[in-house]
Amino acid sequence: MYISSLVGKMQVEQANTGAVQTNLTIPVIESLQIICPPPKIQNKFVQKVHQSYTLKDESKDLLETAKHVVELAIEQP
């Protein structure tokens, strides 16, 4: 996630050794400077990630229920 962020992308662009495909060596990856926010902010982030997984599971369940209801409606005259 960090490498996909704006700051991460900027660091990767500076260290990129590949022409077409990004190629980072292990020493370059180890040298990336990652800023860690305070634990309170980290916990908020973790909560949001957990919430997103929960909502994703709920949406899958709702979709399956909707599919089942539509299938039943199609089968009934």
C-alpha positions as CSV (number, residue, x, y, z in Angstrom):
1,M,0.0,0.0,0.0
2,Y,2.8,2.4,0.8
3,I,4.5,2.0,-2.6
4,S,1.2,2.8,-4.2
5,S,0.9,6.0,-2.2
6,L,2.1,9.3,-3.7
7,V,5.2,9.4,-1.4
8,G,6.0,5.7,-2.1
9,K,5.6,6.3,-5.9
10,M,8.0,9.2,-5.7
11,Q,10.6,7.1,-3.9
12,V,10.2,4.2,-6.4
13,E,10.5,6.6,-9.4
14,Q,13.8,7.8,-8.0
15,A,15.2,4.4,-7.4
16,N,13.8,2.6,-10.4
17,T,16.4,0.7,-12.4
18,G,14.0,-0.7,-15.1
19,A,13.0,1.0,-18.3
20,V,9.6,-0.4,-19.1
21,Q,8.8,-2.4,-16.0
22,T,9.7,-1.1,-12.5
23,N,12.7,-3.0,-11.2
24,L,13.8,-2.5,-7.6
25,T,16.7,-4.2,-6.0
26,I,16.4,-5.6,-2.4
27,P,18.8,-2.9,-1.1
28,V,16.6,-0.2,-2.7
29,I,13.5,-1.7,-1.1
30,E,15.3,-1.9,2.3
31,S,16.3,1.8,1.9
32,L,12.7,3.1,1.4
33,Q,11.8,5.6,4.1
34,I,8.4,4.8,5.4
35,I,6.8,7.2,7.8
36,C,4.9,5.6,10.7
37,P,2.1,7.6,12.1
38,P,1.4,7.6,15.9
39,P,-0.2,4.4,17.2
40,K,-3.6,6.2,17.6
41,I,-3.7,6.9,13.9
42,Q,-2.4,3.4,13.0
43,N,-5.3,1.9,15.1
44,K,-7.8,4.0,13.2
45,F,-6.3,2.7,9.9
46,V,-6.5,-0.9,11.1
47,Q,-10.1,-0.4,12.1
48,K,-11.0,1.0,8.7
49,V,-9.3,-2.0,7.0
50,H,-11.2,-4.5,9.2
51,Q,-14.4,-2.6,8.5
52,S,-13.8,-2.8,4.8
53,Y,-13.3,-6.6,5.0
54,T,-16.5,-6.9,7.0
55,L,-18.5,-4.8,4.5
56,K,-17.0,-6.7,1.6
57,D,-18.2,-10.0,3.2
58,E,-21.6,-8.5,3.8
59,S,-21.9,-7.3,0.3
60,K,-21.1,-10.8,-1.0
61,D,-23.7,-12.3,1.2
62,L,-26.3,-9.7,0.0
63,L,-25.4,-10.4,-3.6
64,E,-25.8,-14.1,-3.2
65,T,-29.2,-13.6,-1.5
66,A,-30.3,-11.3,-4.3
67,K,-29.3,-13.9,-6.9
68,H,-31.2,-16.6,-5.1
69,V,-34.3,-14.4,-4.9
70,V,-34.1,-13.6,-8.6
71,E,-33.7,-17.3,-9.5
72,L,-36.7,-18.2,-7.4
73,A,-38.8,-15.4,-9.0
74,I,-37.8,-16.6,-12.5
75,E,-38.7,-20.2,-11.7
76,Q,-42.2,-19.3,-10.4
77,P,-44.9,-18.7,-13.0
